[in-house]
Amino acid sequence: MSDLSLLILQTLDNGPIEDTSVVFPSIETNIMQGTLSSLMAKSMIVFKTIEQELWTLTPEADEILEKGSHEIRLLDEVTKSLEGLKLADVPKLLGQAGKLGQLRAFKNGWIKKDGDKLVSNVSSKPEDVTAKDLGIIKQTGTLDNAKELAELRKRKLIVKGKKVSYSVEKGPEFALEIKKLETDLTPEMIQSGAWKTATFKPYNFDAEGAPTQSGALHPLNKVREEFRQIFFAMGFTEMATNQYVESGFWNFDTLFVPQQHPARDLQDTFYIKDPIEADEPEDKTYWENIHKVHEQGAFDSIGYRYPWSAKESLRLVLRTHTTAVSSRVLHQLAKDPKPARFFSIDRVFRNEAVDATHLAEFHQIEGVIADYNLTLGDLIGFMDRFFTRMGVSKLRFKPAYNPYTEPSMEIFAWHAGLNKWIEIGNSGMFRPEMLEAMGLPKGLKVHGFGLSLERPTMIKYALSNIRELVGHKVNLDFIENNPAVRLDEELV
């Protein structure tokens, strides 16, 4: 038993302790609280916390208690000579206190100005009310005069604090000695039978357990997995997306982005320095079909009618979209044409300025639906069902232009945090010359859509800045503490 525990029990044996700060003035609050908590855990005492507001003195106030208020000290200097005190001598004698003392002494009417001097304006030395009030506050922590208290606070001579003490009473297991409480039942106690007479510490079932150290999935991974499960539930097959570097042929030419298009400039695309070019595609027929459509026109398309460059087509780039993956998969589908659904979710790269809703590296959700007799209405209906499963119900569709789809639509969702509509994807029906150049039959139509992963995640987690989701500004507590996103079972 500690000396303080024994002292508390002995004092309590004579009656309740109304205020520990009065009975034990020299004991620090945190030590007193720890001792009382230990005794209460053994049911020997019960205690209540007493909190009182009190005022404490600043260092400037302590100096006033020692030397007197600034105004009194100034008055003392003024009255030392019948001629008064020169204004120029005030800073030399009192420093900053002289300037403050002048303001208070003039306000109290204790001094007046006589040319370049200060002279006394009172017949006798007044009471130093400021020092007196500060002395009372130092002893009691407060002052009955509210007006004076407010004035001292305004002068920054006092600051508000809080005094914590405790009232203590006997508990059901009160005694002047503390019994040893066992915390663990050991094999030795069982073997010897000591457990029969031992007193065990009661379990605290309300105590919180130690936090479990574990990893946490990033919100992007959580939403990504939700998208995957939605796609699987809707009959899609996942495409391989482990090839970040593509040739201009697959990234641009197969999608009929003209070689002089601004999207292929350095301002929008990251080009590879070493190696600079890829090998030509193995399917030479497809290679020539793409060449012909761009330069001359084919498959009922008039083409772009410009000199198509094989060298430009083979330049290596960081893929700007995963639609290049869709081109490869559709090219393989042409070997055995049939209705199919494919999707992919992976990173793409664009040379864009970073702001609240844009990054240079981000995720794209890519999907294609190949079937006969598809229409634009089917695509709108699919997008509506898809995002409803995500919990995003406010959608808008806006006509757009894509080189490889016609008609095309941009998809917008309402972001309550930003209080505006934000673009979350692009979609359309692949142009016939793109599909027929691969060898797909004329009757087979293909829906294509590319969606953002970051922006739906921002909506679901109420983020207004994408840099709070990706990058060095991400709060790790946000990643660890946010629960996993769950699907509505009725929608799956």
Secondary structure, 3 states (H helix, E strand, C coil): CCHHHHHHHHHHCCCCECCHHHHCCCCCHHHHHHHHHHHHHCCCEEEEEEEEEEEEECHHHHHHHHHCCHHHHHHHHHHCCCCCEEHHHHHHHHCHHHHHHHHHHHHHCCEEEECCEEEECCCCCCCCHHHHHHHHHHHHCCCCCHHHHHHHHHCCCEEEEEEEEEEEEECCCCCCCCCCCECCCCHHHHHHCHHHCCCECCCCCCCCCCCCCCCCCCHHHHHHHHHHHHHHHCCCEECCCCCCEEEHHHHCHHHCCCCCCHHHCCCCCCECCCCCECCCCCCHHHHHHHHHHHHCCCCCCCCCCCCCCHHHHCEEEECCCCHHHHHHHHHHHCCCCCCEEEEEEEEEECCCCCECCECCEEEEEEEEEEEECCCHHHHHHHHHHHHHHCCCCCEEEEEEEECCEEEEEEEEEEECCCCEEEEEEEEEEECHHHHHHHCCCCCEEEEEEEEECHHHHHHHCCCCCHHHCCCCCCCHHHHHHCCCCCCCCCCC
